[in-house]
């Protein structure tokens, strides 16, 4: 039985989750509160849950402060469900940087319809979160200045193209990996499962944190260049297309692939077709199998392929599947993956 606690100042939202979880036998709502201060009092009677569902804007204490306090005591998987998960909200992004395992954009209107339409998605997220290995980052967002190593600044830029796929836990993993990149690193394209609007804020936050990289949400026609990191926009698939001596981004709007949009499989498939032996595929932490079969296609096309090692994954789903089907050349931790990218020539 997965024990869930909901903290949200909307009675409609709390009741919606109550109705949602009474439909299944493996999830139990052990308590609700309209603010974190009241939640701490309730814990004394019901105990701590396996998963929190947490709003950000609430009276008495906001969600980020609660996330920090509860995880300093005992890291517990948190799903952010907030209206602030749209339009690139830095608060929602920082919640995931701190260790929240997933995010759901809660609309301001038609909440009952929203919960009816997303029942299975919510249940899947809760089940996945209950298995996550939470890694809590208590540090506030701040720019990480990396000393520029002359070994890398004087070397000719690599012609390799690095494609990264991630899902649950990917925000933290991508930040750790990219903060260890040296100047003039190979061009990098990333598909991270995120809602619409969220990817824009994520890209901007990374760009603030990474002095050695130019990070942006990808636009159709963007050129892949050394030192540049392009992130797939929410609700659009991202492909890489060869254009003469260059590679460019192609964004496409078609149905979900592997239940995702953007899909890692779509990115990796284009890498196998267009980049071939100049490609490098990396599959990071995440629930499900998106990216696994197409990173195998990359390997078969002559690309180098890597996975995040199990011990550092929040959810060892996507990398596990890729390893099982023989798609991965080597599994490495995040710093080792960064070192590998730095040494590509």
C-alpha positions as CSV (number, residue, x, y, z in Angstrom):
1,X,0.0,0.0,0.0
2,X,1.4,3.4,-1.1
3,X,0.6,6.1,1.6
4,X,0.0,9.6,0.1
5,X,-0.4,12.9,1.8
6,X,-1.8,16.0,0.0
7,X,-0.9,19.6,0.9
8,X,-2.9,22.1,-1.0
9,X,-4.9,25.2,0.0
10,X,-7.8,24.2,-2.4
11,X,-10.5,22.0,-0.9
12,X,-11.5,21.1,-4.4
13,X,-8.1,19.7,-5.1
14,X,-7.9,17.8,-1.8
15,X,-11.3,16.2,-2.4
16,X,-10.4,15.4,-6.0
17,X,-7.3,13.4,-4.8
18,X,-9.5,11.7,-2.2
19,X,-11.9,10.6,-4.9
20,X,-9.1,9.6,-7.2
21,X,-7.3,7.3,-4.7
22,X,-10.5,5.6,-3.5
23,X,-10.7,4.0,-6.9
24,X,-7.6,1.9,-6.5
25,X,-6.5,-0.6,-3.9
26,X,-2.7,0.0,-3.9
27,X,-2.8,3.7,-2.9
28,X,-4.2,5.2,0.3
29,X,-4.6,8.9,1.1
30,X,-3.5,9.1,4.8
31,X,-4.1,12.8,5.2
32,X,-4.5,16.2,3.8
33,X,-3.8,19.8,4.9
34,X,-4.4,23.2,3.4
35,X,-0.9,24.4,4.5
36,X,2.5,22.9,5.6
37,X,2.2,24.1,9.2
38,X,-1.0,22.2,9.7
39,X,0.5,19.2,7.9
40,X,3.3,18.9,10.5
41,X,0.7,18.7,13.2
42,X,-1.2,15.9,11.4
43,X,1.9,13.8,10.9
44,X,2.0,13.2,14.6
45,X,-1.2,11.2,14.3
46,X,-0.9,9.5,10.9
47,X,2.9,9.3,10.4
48,X,4.9,10.2,7.3
49,X,3.7,9.1,3.9
50,X,5.5,7.4,1.0
51,X,4.7,10.2,-1.4
52,X,3.8,13.9,-0.9
53,X,1.6,15.8,-3.4
54,X,2.5,19.4,-2.8
55,X,1.3,22.8,-4.0
56,X,3.8,25.7,-4.1
57,X,1.7,28.8,-3.2
58,X,0.1,28.2,0.2
59,X,-0.6,30.2,3.5
60,X,1.7,30.1,6.5
61,X,4.6,28.4,4.5
62,X,5.2,27.9,0.8
63,X,5.9,24.6,-0.8
64,X,9.6,25.2,-1.3
65,X,10.2,25.9,2.3
66,X,8.2,22.8,3.3
67,X,10.2,20.7,0.8
68,X,13.4,21.9,2.4
69,X,12.3,21.3,6.0
70,X,10.8,17.8,5.5
71,X,13.7,16.5,3.5
72,X,16.3,17.7,6.0
73,X,14.5,15.3,8.4
74,X,13.8,12.5,6.0
75,X,13.9,12.6,2.2
76,X,10.5,11.6,0.8
77,X,9.4,11.7,-2.9
78,X,7.4,14.8,-3.7
79,X,5.1,15.4,-6.7
80,X,4.5,19.1,-7.3
81,X,1.0,19.9,-8.4
82,X,0.6,23.6,-8.9
83,X,-0.6,26.4,-11.1
84,X,3.0,27.6,-10.9
85,X,4.2,24.7,-13.0
86,X,3.4,26.6,-16.2
87,X,5.0,29.5,-18.0
88,X,8.5,28.6,-16.9
89,X,7.9,29.2,-13.2
90,X,11.3,29.2,-11.5
91,X,9.6,28.1,-8.2
92,X,8.5,24.9,-9.8
93,X,11.8,24.4,-11.5
94,X,13.7,25.0,-8.2
95,X,11.4,22.4,-6.5
96,X,12.7,19.8,-8.9
97,X,16.2,21.0,-8.5
98,X,15.8,20.5,-4.8
99,X,14.6,16.9,-5.3
100,X,10.9,16.9,-6.3
101,X,10.5,13.9,-8.5
102,X,7.7,15.1,-10.8
103,X,5.6,18.1,-11.7
104,X,2.0,18.5,-12.7
105,X,0.5,21.7,-14.1
106,X,-2.7,22.3,-12.2
107,X,-5.2,24.5,-14.1
108,X,-7.0,27.4,-12.5
109,X,-10.4,26.3,-13.8
110,X,-12.3,23.0,-14.6
111,X,-10.4,21.1,-11.9
112,X,-13.0,18.2,-11.8
113,X,-12.6,17.7,-15.6
114,X,-8.9,17.9,-15.3
115,X,-8.7,15.2,-12.7
116,X,-11.1,13.0,-14.6
117,X,-9.0,13.3,-17.8
118,X,-5.7,12.6,-16.0
119,X,-6.6,9.8,-13.6
120,X,-4.3,7.2,-15.0
121,X,-1.4,9.7,-15.4
122,X,-1.7,10.7,-11.7
123,X,-1.8,7.1,-10.5
124,X,1.2,6.2,-12.7
125,X,3.2,9.2,-11.3
126,X,2.4,8.3,-7.7
127,X,3.4,4.7,-8.2
128,X,6.7,5.7,-9.8
129,X,7.4,8.3,-7.1
130,X,6.9,5.7,-4.4
131,X,9.9,3.8,-5.9
132,X,12.1,6.8,-6.4
133,X,15.4,7.2,-4.5
134,X,15.2,10.8,-3.5
135,X,18.4,12.9,-3.6
136,X,17.8,16.2,-1.7
137,X,19.7,19.3,-2.7
138,X,19.3,21.9,0.0
139,X,21.4,24.6,-1.8
140,X,19.6,27.6,-3.3
141,X,20.1,28.2,-7.0
142,X,23.4,29.9,-7.6
143,X,25.8,30.3,-10.5
144,X,28.5,27.7,-10.5
145,X,31.8,29.1,-11.7
146,X,34.0,26.4,-13.2
147,X,37.7,27.2,-13.6
148,X,38.4,27.2,-17.3
149,X,41.0,24.5,-18.1
150,X,43.5,25.6,-20.8
151,X,43.6,21.9,-21.9
152,X,40.1,22.3,-23.2
153,X,40.0,26.0,-24.3
154,X,42.9,25.5,-26.6
155,X,41.7,22.2,-28.2
156,X,39.7,22.2,-31.4
157,X,36.0,21.7,-30.8
158,X,34.7,18.1,-31.3
159,X,32.4,17.4,-34.3
160,X,30.4,14.9,-32.2
161,X,26.8,15.6,-31.4
162,X,25.6,14.5,-27.9
163,X,21.9,13.5,-27.4
164,X,20.6,13.1,-23.9
165,X,17.3,11.6,-22.8
166,X,15.8,11.9,-19.3
167,X,12.6,11.7,-17.3
168,X,11.9,11.4,-13.6
169,X,14.8,12.8,-11.7
170,X,16.3,14.3,-14.9
171,X,16.4,17.9,-13.7
172,X,18.9,17.2,-11.0
173,X,20.9,14.7,-13.2
174,X,21.2,17.1,-16.1
175,X,22.3,19.9,-13.8
176,X,25.0,17.8,-12.2
177,X,26.2,16.6,-15.6
178,X,26.3,19.9,-17.3
179,X,27.9,21.8,-14.4
180,X,31.0,19.6,-15.0
181,X,31.3,20.4,-18.7
182,X,34.4,22.3,-19.9
183,X,34.4,25.3,-22.3
184,X,34.0,24.4,-26.0
185,X,32.2,21.1,-25.2
186,X,30.4,19.3,-28.1
187,X,27.0,20.4,-29.1
188,X,24.3,18.8,-26.9
189,X,20.6,18.2,-27.5
190,X,18.3,17.1,-24.6
191,X,14.9,15.7,-24.4
192,X,13.6,15.8,-20.8
193,X,10.0,14.8,-20.2
194,X,8.4,18.1,-19.0
195,X,5.0,20.0,-19.4
196,X,4.5,22.8,-21.8
197,X,6.2,26.1,-20.6
198,X,8.3,24.2,-18.1
199,X,11.2,23.6,-20.5
200,X,11.6,27.3,-21.2
201,X,12.2,28.1,-17.6
202,X,14.4,25.0,-17.1
203,X,16.6,26.1,-20.1
204,X,16.9,29.6,-18.7
205,X,17.8,28.4,-15.2
206,X,20.5,26.2,-16.6
207,X,21.8,29.0,-18.7
208,X,22.2,31.1,-15.5
209,X,24.1,28.3,-13.8
210,X,26.5,27.2,-16.6
211,X,29.2,29.7,-17.4
212,X,30.7,27.3,-20.0
213,X,27.5,26.7,-22.0
214,X,24.9,28.6,-24.0
215,X,21.6,26.9,-23.0
216,X,18.2,27.6,-24.6
217,X,14.9,26.0,-25.4
218,X,15.2,24.7,-28.9
219,X,13.5,26.5,-31.8
220,X,13.0,25.1,-35.3
221,X,16.1,25.6,-37.4
222,X,18.5,26.2,-34.5
223,X,22.1,25.2,-35.4
224,X,24.0,22.7,-33.2
225,X,27.3,24.4,-32.2
226,X,30.1,23.6,-29.7
227,X,29.3,25.0,-26.3
228,X,25.6,25.0,-27.0
229,X,22.9,23.0,-25.2
230,X,19.4,22.8,-26.8
231,X,16.4,21.5,-24.8
232,X,13.3,20.1,-26.5
233,X,10.2,22.3,-25.9
234,X,7.3,20.7,-24.0
235,X,4.6,19.3,-26.2
236,X,6.8,19.2,-29.4
237,X,9.0,16.4,-30.7
238,X,12.6,17.4,-31.4
239,X,14.7,15.9,-34.2
240,X,18.2,16.5,-35.5
241,X,18.6,17.0,-39.3
242,X,21.9,17.2,-41.3
243,X,22.1,20.4,-43.4
244,X,25.3,20.4,-45.5
245,X,28.2,20.5,-43.0
246,X,25.9,21.5,-40.1
247,X,23.2,20.0,-38.0
248,X,19.9,21.8,-37.3
249,X,16.9,21.3,-35.0
250,X,13.5,20.2,-36.5
251,X,10.5,20.5,-34.3
252,X,7.4,18.5,-35.1
253,X,3.9,18.4,-33.7
254,X,2.4,14.9,-33.9
255,X,1.0,12.4,-31.4
256,X,2.8,11.2,-28.4
257,X,5.4,8.5,-28.8
258,X,5.8,6.0,-25.8
259,X,3.2,8.2,-24.1
260,X,5.5,11.2,-24.3
261,X,5.8,14.5,-26.2
262,X,8.6,15.3,-26.5
263,X,9.8,11.7,-26.8
264,X,13.4,10.5,-26.3
265,X,12.8,7.8,-29.0
266,X,12.1,10.5,-31.5
267,X,15.4,12.4,-30.8
268,X,17.5,9.2,-30.8
269,X,15.9,7.9,-34.0
270,X,16.9,11.1,-35.8
271,X,20.4,10.8,-34.4
272,X,20.7,7.2,-35.7
273,X,19.5,8.3,-39.2
274,X,21.2,11.7,-39.5
275,X,24.3,11.8,-37.3
276,X,25.3,8.1,-37.3
277,X,29.0,7.6,-36.2
278,X,29.4,11.2,-35.1
279,X,26.6,10.7,-32.5
280,X,26.8,10.0,-28.8
281,X,23.7,8.8,-27.0
282,X,23.2,9.1,-23.2
283,X,20.1,7.9,-21.4
284,X,19.6,9.1,-17.8
285,X,17.2,8.5,-14.9
286,X,13.6,8.0,-15.8
287,X,10.5,5.9,-15.5
288,X,9.4,3.6,-18.4
289,X,11.2,2.7,-21.6
290,X,11.3,5.8,-23.7
291,X,14.6,6.1,-25.5
292,X,15.8,2.5,-24.9
293,X,15.0,1.0,-28.3
294,X,16.2,4.0,-30.3
295,X,19.5,4.3,-28.5
296,X,20.0,0.8,-29.7
297,X,19.4,2.1,-33.2
298,X,22.1,4.7,-32.5
299,X,24.5,2.0,-31.4
300,X,23.8,0.0,-34.5
301,X,24.5,3.1,-36.6
302,X,27.9,3.4,-35.1
303,X,27.3,5.9,-32.3
304,X,28.8,5.7,-28.8
305,X,26.0,4.9,-26.2
306,X,26.0,5.4,-22.5
307,X,23.6,5.1,-19.5
308,X,23.5,6.6,-16.1
309,X,24.6,4.0,-13.6
310,X,21.9,2.6,-11.4
311,X,23.3,3.8,-8.1
312,X,22.9,7.5,-9.0
313,X,19.4,7.2,-10.7
314,X,16.3,8.5,-9.0
315,X,14.3,5.9,-11.1
316,X,16.3,3.2,-12.9
317,X,13.7,2.5,-15.6
318,X,14.8,3.9,-18.9
319,X,18.6,3.1,-18.4
320,X,17.7,-0.4,-17.2
321,X,15.7,-1.2,-20.3
322,X,18.5,0.1,-22.5
323,X,21.1,-2.0,-20.7
324,X,18.9,-5.1,-20.8
325,X,18.5,-5.0,-24.6
326,X,22.2,-4.5,-25.2
327,X,22.0,-0.9,-26.3
328,X,24.6,0.5,-24.0
329,X,28.3,0.6,-24.4
330,X,29.0,1.6,-20.8
331,X,27.2,2.8,-17.7
332,X,28.8,5.7,-15.8
333,X,27.9,8.1,-13.0
334,X,27.1,11.8,-13.9
335,X,30.5,13.2,-13.4
336,X,32.1,10.4,-15.4
337,X,29.6,11.1,-18.2
338,X,30.6,14.8,-18.1
339,X,34.3,13.7,-18.3
340,X,33.5,11.5,-21.3
341,X,31.9,14.4,-23.1
342,X,34.8,16.7,-22.3
343,X,37.2,14.3,-23.8
344,X,35.3,13.7,-27.1
345,X,37.3,14.6,-30.2
